[in-house]
Amino acid sequence: MDDELVLEVTGLTKRFPGVVANEDVSLTVHKGEIVALLGENGAGKSTLVKMIYGLYRPDEGEIRIKGETVRLSGPREAIRRGVGMVHQHFQLVPVFTVAENVILGNEPRKLSFIEKRKAIKEVTALAEKNGMAVDPKALVRDLPVGAQQRVEILKALYRRADILIMDEPTAVLTPQETDELLKTMKGFAANGVAVIFITHKLREVLAIADKIEVLRSGKVVGTTTPAEADQAKLAQMMVGRSVLLSVEKSTSSPKEIVLDVVGLSSDSDIGLPAVREVNLTVRSGEIVGIAGVEGNGQRELVEALTGIRKSTATKFAINDENAIGADPHEIHSMHVGHVPEDREKDGLVGQYSIANNMVLNRFDEPEFSRRGIRNMDAVNGLATKLVKEFDVRTPSIKTPANSLSGGNKQKVVIARELSANPSLLIASQPTRGVDVGSIEFIHSQIISARDNGAAVLLVSAELDEVLGLSDRILVMYDGEIVAELESADADRAEIGRLMAGGHAVMAEESSHG
Amino acid sequence: MRARWAWTITVIILVGIMFSYTQDELRTTSVLSFSLRYAIPLIIAAMVGLVCERSGVINIGIEGQLLMSAFAGFFGAAATGSLIIGTLFGIGTGLIMGAVFATGAVAWKMDQIISGTIINIIATGLTSFFYAQGQVLPASTPVVAIPYLKDLPLVGPVLFNNGLFTYAAIIIVIFLQIMLFLTIWGLRTRAVGENPSAADTSGINVQRTRFINVTLAGGLAGVAGAYLSLEAAGTFERGFTAGRGFTALAIMIFGAWNPVGAFAAALFFGLTQGVASQLQADEVVDIPPQFINMLPYVLTIVLLAVVAGRVRPPAAVGKPYEKD
């Protein structure tokens, strides 16, 4: 780390109608320093970096880049001053090649023509120099997520960014890809690039940050270093109270079989086998977790079990009722709750109010409508109750769902699914993109559903989540359940190996459960 | 796969034309000339749609833009006694219509379909209201034969003995093909049409790019409109664009949003019409003329039904750009 100050933010305030997103935020970043911005969803991390990148204009305060006070007119000027940003939702054109995406906006040119060969050469050299393997001629849409992120990083580096903002870069990565990325980020810092790293994963912050700035409700509530802090302390700073990082739960007492699946197979979107002959049972009062690297058929399995995706099976029964060929509505009426992986796309209607989202799959039940006329009093009554019970932070139940933060959106989905008292809950990535405080809450809700006799099938890419919540763990690899472990004797390293396709040392014959 | 199909059909058609040329030189030449004349306004109008959609804006107001500029071109030429001034009137009107559409669909972020419909309604209203009978053009547009090339067999009389607008259309297609895929303007325009937010964060001004492209495309509609009244028909009647603006959109889709592809698609349309007319004129087939006139519309429906779902429009088309 150098002593040279590259970015200095003082007294930054940004207000949106009804909320103060950032209030009097100050921050310094030195050359070659990795600064982690830590905070819950809605704490104002993204707003802060968007102001530094010129996407938002601050209402008050000052941004100094390399000693010069700037009023950024937009990203173009920020880019010119050496600020680069790797966005949480990749800003790439899927039908363009890697090289085209990297040069977009800063094209090497002869007259008005793009120098394609030069572009490819430059991108190749840049990728090699930074140890990031990508084929500049490949179409971005054909690349896996990790590689797309490398393109996004190259884009910033190509613009000679020496202040690199990374907005939750590890949220979409597998554990292996995350390790790779953290190494790459350390490399940048060693080369003198200042990195501003947004995350809410405490382990990552402690692993690579030089300095940690903790934000809460739009304000900086503390500055610390990995040497001075540990996970518990950071979590407490973020949330403002002490947080239980590990899940506390009583031992399970499984009863009758709720979900019984034999020989279930299903195809992926492009028609390749994605789920192969899966056998699975989930009993009342237990949580069965499915661990696996994303893309090994978990999504297809969940969609098949909820009737969204076509599947074939020898047996697929819910509470002894045949569910083969049932559509999502029929499955729902078998008392199945579903927390979908992509809440924005499959879990909510963004433009609808919270109240309407709370009854999204129940609006036609007698309680909420009679002879085709909706009973809004009942809907609003339920919504008010659930918002309170599930601690959804919203100005009103009439607020459109898409104006909530990720964690609160997820609470709406969980509230809706659990309030119907499902006998089977299928929860896919229930805490993805959700802040620490909400994670704790969601986990406790899932456990209390179990304790009330629900059968829970949990699918998560977060190994810690699977380990912490599950009573029984299945490992999925390449569309198959390759191992089953009791959570008591589950070993992190062993599961990691199984997830990567290593063969089970433990007994595989019990995979039927 | 699609490319192979396109090539196969093209080769079959070309062989058919050669064969027919060896059988009857005169008729073949006249059918092909007719086909080209028929295709020219469709080609230029398809380029209007293409530039707009590649930038992420659906322009269903092409019909109105054509009508207005055909009107302005004709009455401009009749009033001033100059074809050149008439043409400039047409192009100027097209640019204005383009800018009006862009103001609604881009600057005000109105629904693009509604903005386009407004353009069509305004055009129908204004041109019908201000229509005057008894106006004539000062002269017919000159035919320019290109020396040497015009003497080539078959292609000479068909391609190289035409009015200026025809050459202009061909140049516009080639120009746009190059612009779209080899230049910085093209890369940025396509980025804006595919993922405007990616373009924005790369420092490209999405709204400005769209506004300029949609306005300039209006100028192209002006060229097509002027061609219709000044060169093709030599007159102006109420509503005489007869749905060409919509057919052009079908051609754009059939050509997979590629200038050269749309050019080929338009020629195919023209050829179908040309052959059918000739067969009827020769009384080879006895079909009522109404059915012949129906042909482009029927073909539009059939082709769209076949092609729909097989070609991929620019991903962000139809959505006004909102930050975040």
Interface residues (C-beta under 8 A of the other chain):
Chain A: L55 G74 P75 R76 I79 M85 H87 F90 Q91 L92 V93 P94 V95 F96 E100 N101 I103 L104 G105 N106 E107 R109 S112 F113 I114 K155
Chain B: L182 T183 I184 W185 L187 R188 R190 A191 E194 N195 S197 A198 A199 D200 T201 S202 G203 I204 N205 A315 K323
